[in-house]
Each structure stands twice: as structure tokens, then as C-alpha cells.
């Protein structure tokens, strides 16, 4: 794990993740002032707009950074090194995933502080952080899995992009298919977040449905781990 942390620091992963999260806040503000023509941006306006950026543009903004963590190993043929350290495909994935997840936590914390501190809304920090991080955990799972499975960076990037588009299309068929675009702005989950910001949902109900977000993420993670176990031989093929 220490090796992965050093690699993450050396290849500027943590800096890039924090920078892109901060960029999300700036984009959220710009969307309000330029497209929505909001003259005075309120705290709740900014929360909704930034969350929209995370859910609508996150696939494009974060996928390259996360997939690159795996692509670098495959490009440099580092799998031999991991084998010499008595690693296998599963332990390799877990070590990379937790470093990826650590970067999202740092980035989400920075963006949350950037939203809350200027407005003096410090009590909102844990509330907003856990909601934004739920989205980032989902991205970390999906993008790390794709990065693990595909040796070519461009292939992984476009598969992730097309999977996102297809998920949105499928989710429009019926409410029962919303799981394929769970965090999209057209989903029930997004609508519940907006209701909370509008004061139509109390904090207890909010925390309950955020808890469902993490339960959903855990279910997706279990499916992805199963997929990685089945296709674990691709690790050797990709990296040797």
C-alpha cells in the first residue's frame, strides 16, 4: 500500500484530483452566472449547481485521472514487480482502488470547504461532503474496474463514456431501470437532493437516503469485484 501512495504522490494524482474537484465548484458557479443568469448566487443555488456538475460532467472530468492509475502500470509493465511482491489481481485492485478513493475524499473535502466557508455555512460541511463523496465513490468503483480490465487508455476512456450514455438511455425506459444512471440529474435520487435543498425534506430523511446511496455503491462494488475475479487473468495479459 505504501508503494501505491508513493506512486500516487509522484504522478500528481492527489493534486490533480483536488484540482478537478475545485474546478467543479468553479464550473457550478459559472453555470449559474452565465447560463442561468443568476445575479446573486446563494449557498443553496451553488450546492445544487455544483452537484449537477458532479453528476453531469463527472464521467468526463474524472475518468482519465482514475483510469490513468492503472494504465501507467500496464504501460510500464509493472505487473511483474507486483507478482514479485506476492500480489495477485485482487489484492492489486484493492490497493489501487483505496488510493483512488483516498484522492476522491481529499478532493471532495476541498470542494465542500470551498462551497461552505465563503457563506459561513459550516454546519453543512458533513452533509454536503457525504452527498458529493457518494457520487465520487461510485465513480471510483466503475472507473477503477474499467481501468483494471482494459490495457489501452483510450479504449477504457471511451468504454466508460459510452457506458455512461447507454446507462442514461436505459434509465429513461422506466423508473425500475434508474440504477443504470443512479446519480444522473434525471434520477429520483437527484430530485430528492433538490427537495432537501428546497426545505421539503428534513435532515433525518436526507441522511436516510444518503445511506441508501452508500448501500447502492456497496452493491455495485460487490458486482465489480465478482467481475474482476472472473476476468482476473486479464491483469497478467495487460501488464506483461
QUICORJO-V785820 format. One record per helix or strand. SS is the DSSP state (@ for helix, = for strand). FROM is the first residue (numbers start at 1). TO is the last residue. If there is no record, write none. Layout:
# QUICORJO-V785820
SS,FROM,TO
SS,FROM,TO
This chain:
# QUICORJO-V785820
@,2,10
@,13,35
@,43,75
@,79,84
@,89,119
@,122,149
@,153,171
@,175,181
@,188,197
@,203,230
@,233,239
